[in-house]
Amino acid sequence: MVTTATCCHLLAASAVAVRRTVHGAEGSGVATSAVVGFGDLRHHDGRTLEENLSHSRQTSQVSDAPDQAGSSAQVASGRRGSLPKCRKLLIRGGPPVTQSFAGPPFDLDDLIPELATLGRRTTLLWPESGSPGVRDSSLGGPMLWPADEPWPYCGQPGHWAWPNEKSPAGTAPMVPVVQLFARDVPQLQFPEGTDVLQLVWCALIHPQDPACAALPQLYWRSEKEVLAGGVLRDIPVPQQGEYDEDFMPRPCTVSPTQMTEYPNWDFPEELRHALQPRIEEIEERFGLEYTQWACALQNKVGGYPAWNQPPNWPVCERDHRMEHLLSITGEADLDMDMGDMGGIYVFLCRQCPELPYTHRYDC
């Protein structure tokens, strides 16, 4: 049987230099959370709107050009390519349009008031390769793990690393993926008595899991309690054959930035068709596609999932629709492809006292 993950790996392996596209649409330490509004004159990178527009167009042109030098280097190293922050357009359809997220250069609620009720607050993480510490929010960095709690391992039968589907791995240590402290993401609601979110996953492909990709586990902790009991110093690292490189994040610092985003794949179909002419007019006027100024298709907390495919919202065992907690995508500094430029989305049910969670994967 050819699974979604297998197809994604086949697609990724067939291309040496790949560009991150989807249907639908950076330091050391943690920067203080910032609020970016649609009318702000500067974005998180300090560029003015005009500079951002120019940068976006230049990035799109560079991303579409053949990268012969990079291809040669990637063939020599055996890697499958690096990932710019770009996605493919949903609203107009047609062939993929490689583009870079620049943020909106206008007040979207004024131009398209019908979108106002669809806006959702999200915190963009903006990972940048660095050396975070155990008390830093990070992606792929070290974790504030209790010394008296064993590091988690995964022993799911049949899990494997590309291309060794017929040679499954044994029990393998999980890898750090996300660590967020409440002080850095004030918009995220933490369970009572906790102020640290941690996500680890087994970086192998799991055919017994519906997602058929990396298998995540979520933890909520109290920083004070962990420090009082001691921190685990020696976190095991998976060895060759115990991980798939597509799901091994490189340590990155984060710069949490709050903003409001609008739906991509979750755009109500009838409303999307009704607003199509105005959206196209704005795209033509500012030279930016809809997903560049309305959708945060990247690593983030809350908001809409950064879907690559049509939505697949989960419900808990009590039939409650779960909320989107995290989107983890293969941005460049993380150095992971996640299949064919895929994403893993973590969902939480706050209506249930035990706070059950689950995940989805697409590419």
Secondary structure by P-SEA (a helix, b strand, c coil): cccaaaaaaaaaaaccbbbbbbccccccccccbbbbccccccccccccaaaaaaaaaaaaaaaaccaaaaaaaaaaacccccccbbbbbccccccbbbbbbbccccccccccccccccbbbbbbbcccccccccccccccccccccccccccccccccccccccccccccbbbbbbcbbbcccccccccccccccbbbbbbccbbbcccccccbbbbbbbbbaaaaaaaccccbbbbbccccccccccccbbbbbbbbbbbbbcccccaaaaaaaaaaaaaaaaacccccccccccccccccccccccccccccccccccccccccccccccccccccccccbbbbbbbcccccccccccccc
